[in-house]
């Protein structure tokens, strides 16, 4: 690996793999362009030889790119074996934010927007897909379930990849796989769309936790908290805006299929920005590549002399980053981080139930409470506006007051908002003001929870488990969405009061678990946070 940790070990193999992936996607374009004569309907068309060859080229290209980017296991083993232990040096936590930090923030916003854009696109794809394939809406909803399943798998898998091969490698490989799954837009059958949508979700699902992991390990401690939360808020908004803008602009011209084909340019954008995505210096140091770690630190600190080297192993304090790496997920759920891991997992699943279950059914349930359907939609739109300035409040509280207490506060607010809906339903309250207040409160609170949940997870785990831990918590929130979709099919959300009560109780339990196990991360170095957890 080069000392600046920006180039690839085998660049020719990496770029050859990229060309094969892009070529594999373009091999599907003749089939897609034939659709212009049928109003872009491709259902029932036979798969051409070029498409089969293109599908074969994509995994081969991924293999070449992976080899070009990540063949440093032997180097890491020899480096780790040679020093007899790890000195932890990191970007100076006292330095001010500089242009290198802001470049990284800008690129990671793009990566996060791509992650958010894909599930947001589902709502715009389903109507056109249902019409073309002649399937019912319940059958079409299977697409969302499959996509969420893919994001759950992707969050866990890419989190582990990030801890073994590096954060930068995981982001770039996820982007390349995302490019390859753009062929979903040229699939002639619904079943092929399901398969590709699963892979698309798996490729994009890991971008969110890994971007937070890389950010947490690179920016100074004094600015880490508010930047992580702001990154989540801005990236999420950008993803939804990109999805809605593409649907409004391109879908009328090229049908719903073009929204899947956008995986090529959006994923390629991340690849082209690769020079602005450094490897995490903490990851490099932890695997023994200290020269490369120093190079990255010099890039962000400005001077090699400013890079401090200190042994973070204190008497009586376990050095978690020197523990055997094979334990993986078991260490998260059984070791010193078990209590907070289970608390955050419970919180993520409760949030998924509220966001992908209760909120999706809220317009229907509001109508049954006597609210006009158009008024219900307008109510949700107005309430969503309150969530935007709410993110600014979240950033301020996370940075100025307390990280885990802010999370607990918004979790508690979510539980109270759900209980308000339970009371409105049970007591048959018809006052519009009560419904507006409960709706706005729920949207603001759950937006705040998800804005803090993954950033907090990225701060509390040791280096060798940070990607895995962040991915696990992200997967928990998406699994809650899967559970919400399943319970919706089972009919839970048609029982308005019962569904509100069940999710409120689960949310409250999560808040208590985080309150009991949480530690303060505001302004603290990542190494100091580990000492607090392992005392």
N, C-alpha and C positions, 0 to 999 in steps of 0.2 A: 504494500500500500504506500502511496506517496505520502510525504511528510505533511502536506497540507490537508490530507484526508478528504480531498475533493475529487481527485481523479479515481478512475476504476483500476483494479489490478490488471484486468485484460480488456482495455477499452474496445478493441476491434470486435471481440466476442459480444460485448454488450450492445454495441451499435448495430452489429449484424442481426442480433436477436430482435432489436427494435424494428429494423427494416422488415424482418420476416413477419412480425406481428402486424405492422401496418399493411404490408402486402396481403396478408391473410384477410384483413378487413376489406381492403379494396377489391379483392377477388369476388366479394359479394355485391359490389356496386352494379355490375351489368344486370344482375337479376333485379335489383332494386329499381334501376332506371327503366326496366321493362314495365314497371308498374304505372308509369306515367300515362300509359294508354288505357289503364283500367281504374283511373282515379286512385292510384297507388294501392289498390287491393291486390295482394299477392296470395291470398288463401287458395290452397289447392294446386299451386304451381309446383312442378317437380324440381327437386334440388339438382342443380347443374354440376358438371364435373369440376368447374372452377370453384364452386362453393365448397365442395368436399375437400379439394386441395387446400383451399384457404383455411378451412377448419383444422386441417392437419398441420398447417404451417404455424398456427398460433401457439400451440403448446410447445412445439420445437423451438420457436423463437423465445418463448419464456425460459426454456432450459438454457439456451445460449446466453440470454441476458443475465440469468441468475449466476451462471458460471463466470461471466465477465465482471460481475459486481461483487460476488460474495465468496470467492475461493480463498479465504484467509484463515481457515480453521487451524491448519498446521502452524501458521505464523502466530496465532493467538496462543496455542498450546505451548509453543517453545518460549514465547515471551513470558507467559504466565509462570512457566516452570523455572525460568531463569532468575526471577527476582525473589523467590521465597516468600512473597507476600505483596500486598498492594499498598503503595502510597497514594492517597487520594488527593489529587490536585484538581482544581476546578476553576472556572472563570471567577475572577475576583468579585466577591459579592458586594464590594464597596464601590465598584465602578458605576458611572452614570450610563444610562442607555445611550448608545451611539448608533450610527447609521447601519452597522452590521446587524445589530439587534433588530432594527426596524425593517431591514431587508428580509430577515428571517420571518418576522411577524407577517409581512405582506405575502410571502410565499405560502406560509402555513394557513393563512386565511383562504387562499385559493384552494389548497388541499381540503380544508374543512368544508368549504362551499361545495366542492365536488361530492363529498360524502353526504352532505345534507340534500343536495340537488336530486339525487337519484330516488330516494323514497318520496320526496315531494312531487316528483314527476308522475308517480303512479296514479294519482288522482286525475291527471290530465290524459293518461294513456287508456285507462279502463273503458271510458265510453266508446271511443273509436274502435278499440279492440273488440269489445262486445258486439258491436254492429258488424264488423268485418267477418269475425269468426262465427257469428250467429249463436252466441252463448248467452246464458242468463247472467244477471248481475251477481248472484251468489257464486256462480262458477267463475266469473271474472275476478271476484274477490279472492279466489285462491291464489291469484298472482301476487297480491299484497302479502298473503301468508307465506308464500314461498320466498318472496324477496326478504321479508323479515327474518325468516329462518336462515337465509344466506348471510344476513348481517350479523346474526348471533354467532354463527360458525366463523365468519371472517374476523370478528372482533377477538375471539379467543385465539384463533390460529395465527393471525398477524401479530397479536401481542406477544405470543411465544417466539415467533420469528424475530421480532424486534429485540428480544432479550438474548437470542442466540447469535444472530447475524448483524444486528445493529438497527438503530431507528431509521437511519437514512435508507438503508437497503429495503426495509419493510415498506416504507412510503413509496419508493420508486417501483418495487415489484407489484405493489397493490395498484399503482397507476397503470403499469403495463398490462396487468390482467384486466383492468377496467377498459383499456383500449380494445383488447381482444373481444370483450363481451359486447362491443358495439354492434356486432353482427346480429344481435337480437332483433335489430330493426329490419332485417331482411329475411327473417324466418317465416316460412309459408304456413306453418301450423301452430296451433295454440300450445301443444305439448312441447315443441321446440322452444317456444317463448318461455314456458315455465322453467325449462332446464337452464336456459341462458340467463333468465332473471335471477335464478338462485346463484349462479356464478357471478353475476353482476353485483348482487348484494354482498356476496362473500368478498369480492375484490374491494368494494368501496367501504365495507363495514369496519375495516381496520384503520382507515385513515384518521378517523376521529380520535381514538385513544392514543395512537402513536404520535399525532401532531402535538397533543398535550404533553406527552412524555418527553419529546424532544425539546419543546419549549421550556418545560419545568427544569430540565437539566442544563439549560444554556443561558437563561437570563438571570440577572442578579437577584438575590433573595428579596431585596427591598421592593422590587417591582414585579416579582413573579406572580403573586396572587392576583392583582388587579389585571395584569396582562392576560393571564390564563382565562379569567372570567370574561373579559372584554373580547378575547379571541373567539370564545364560544358564541357570544351574542352577535358579533359582527359576521362571523362565518355562517351562522345559522340563517341570519337575515339575508345575506348574500346568496346563499343556496336557494332559499325560497323565491327570492326575486328572480334569480337566473332561470329557475324552473318555470315560473309563471310567465316571464318575458319570452322565453323560447316557445312556450305553448301558444301564447297570443300571436307571436310573429311568424313562426315557422309551420306550426301545425296546420293552419288553413291552406298553406301552399303544398305541403308534402305529406300530410296526414300524420297520425300519431306515431308512425314509424320513425320519423326524423328525430323524435325526442330520445330514442334509444341510440340512434347513430351519433348523437352528440357526445357519446362516450369517447369517440376518437379524438376530436379536438380538445375536449376538456382534460382527458388523461394525458394527451401529448403536451399540453401546456405545462403540466407538472414536470414532465421529463425534461422539457426545454429549460426549465428553471433550476435544473439539478445543481448548478454551480453555487446557487444561493441556499442550498440545503446542506449544511455541514453535518458530519456525524457528531453525536453527543460526546463531549469530552469525558464525561463521567463513564459512559459505556467503554470508550477506548481505554481509559485508565484501568477500569475493572477487569478487562480481558488482557491486560499486560502491554498494550500498545501505547506506551507512555510518550514516545516521540510524536506520534500522530496526535495524541491528546494535547501535548504542549503546542503543536502547530495550530490547532483549533482555538485553544485558549489565547494564543498570541493574536489570532485574528480578531477575537472579541475584546481582548484587554489592551491591545495596542502595542505592548512591549513585552518581550520575553522575560525581562527582569521583574515585571510586575506579577508574573505567574508564581503564586506561592505553592510550595509543596509541604504538606503537613500530614503526619500520621494521625488518622482519625480513630485509631484504636485506643480507647481509654481503659485503664484497669477496671475489671469487673463488668465491662460492657461488651456484649457479643459483637463481633465484626460480621454483620450479616452478609456483607458483600464478599466475604471470604469463605462463606459456607458452601458446601457442595451444591452445584447448580442443578443436579438431576431431580431435586425434590419438586420443583416447579409448583404446580397448582396445589399440591398437598400442603406446602409450607404456608400458602396464603390462607387456607381454610382450617389449618390445625396448629400453626405456629403462633408466635407473638402477635401476628396481625389478624388472627382469626376473628376476634370480636368485632373489630372495625370492618373487616371484609364482609362478614355476614350482615352487619348493619347497613352497609352501602348496597349490598346485593338486594336486601329486602326493600330498601328505599327505591332502587332502580326498578324493581318489578312492580312496586306500587305505583310509581310514576307512569310506567308503561300501561298499566291497567287504566289509570285516569286519562292519559293522553290519547291512547289508541282505542280505548273502550268507551269510557263514560262520556268523553267530549264528543266522540263521533256520533253517539246516540242522543246527545243533548238536544239538538234541534227537534228531533221527533218527540222527545219527552216534554219539551217546553210547549210544543203544540198541544199535547194531550192535557197540559195544565191550563190550557185556554189561551195561550199566546198565539197570535196570528203567525202562520208559517213565514211570511215575508218579514214580519216584525222580529221573529226569532233569528233569522239570518242576519238582519241588521243589528240586532242586539249582540250577536257573537262578533260581528265585524267591529262594532264600537268598543266592545270589551277588549278585543285584541289590541286596539290602539293603546289601551292603558298598560299593556304588557311591555311596550317599547320603552317608555321612560322608566318602567320598573326595573329593566336591566341595568340602567345607570345607577339606581339605588342599590342594586345587588353588588355591583362593582365597588361602590363606595363602602358599603358595609363589610364586604369581604376583605377590603384593603385596610380600612381604618378601624373597624371594630373587632371582628373575630371571624376566622374562616369557618370553623365547625359550628360555632354558635349561630352564625348567619344561615348556614345550611339547615340546622335544626329549626330555626325560627320559620323559615319558609316551608319546611316540611310540616310543621305544626299548623301554619296558615292554610296549607292545602287540606289537611284533615278537617279543620274548622269549616272551610268552605264547602267541603263535601257533606259535613254534618248539617250545614245550613240548607243544602238541597234536600237532605232527608227530612228536616223539619218542615220545609215548604211543602213537600209532598204529603207527609203524614197529616199536617195540620190544614192542608188544602188552602194555603195562603195564595191569594190571587193578586196581591199588590205587585205591580210591575217594578217598583223601586227595589223590593226585596230580591226579586229575580235578577235584576241588573247588578245589584251589589254582589250577590253570590257568584254570578257568572264572571264579573270582572275580577273578583277576589281569587277565584280558582285559576283563571288564565294567568294572572300576574304571579301567583304563588308557584304554579307548576313550571312556568317559564324560568323563575328564579331557581327552582330546585335543579333543573337540568343544566342551567348555566353554571352551577357550582359543583355538581356531583362528580363529573369526570375530572375537572381541574383539581378537586380535592384528592381524588384517588391518585392522580399523577404526582402528588406531593408526599404521600404517606408511605410508599413502598420503597424498599431498597433497590439499588441500581439493577441487580440481576433479576429482579422480579417486577420492576416498574411497568414495563410494557405488558407483561402478563396480567398484572393486577388491574391496570387501567382498562385493558381489553375485557377482563372478566366483568368489571362493573358496567362497562358499556354494553356488553352482551346481556347483562341482567335487565337493563332498561328495555332492550329490544325484545328479550324473552317475555317481559311483561306485556309488550305489544302483541306478541303471538298469543299469549294467554287471553288478552282482551278480545282478540279476533275470535278465538275459539269459544269464549264465554258468550260473545255476541251471537254466534250461531246457535249456541245452546239456549239462548233466550234470557240470560241474566239481566241484560240492560233494558229489557222491556218492563222489568220491575224496578221502577225508578228509585223508590225509597230503599229497597233492599240493596241494589247495586251501590248506591251512594254510601250506605252504612258499611258494607263489606270493605270497600276500598278505603273509607275513612279509618276504619280500625287497623287495616294493614299499614296505612301511612303513619298512623300514630305510633304503632309498634316500632316501625323503622326509626321514627324520630327519637324514641326512648333509647333504642340500641345505639344510635349514633351519639346521643348525649352522654351515655355511660362510657363508651369506648373511644370517643373522638379525642384528638389532641390538637392543640393550637399550632397552626403552621404559619401564621401571618408574620412575615419578616424574618423567619428562621431559616437557616441553611438546611438543606436536605439531610445532611449528615447529622445535624443536631436533632432533627425530627425523629430519626431512627433511634437515637439514644433514649429519647423520651418514651418511645413505644416499647423498647426492650428492657427498661429498668425493672 
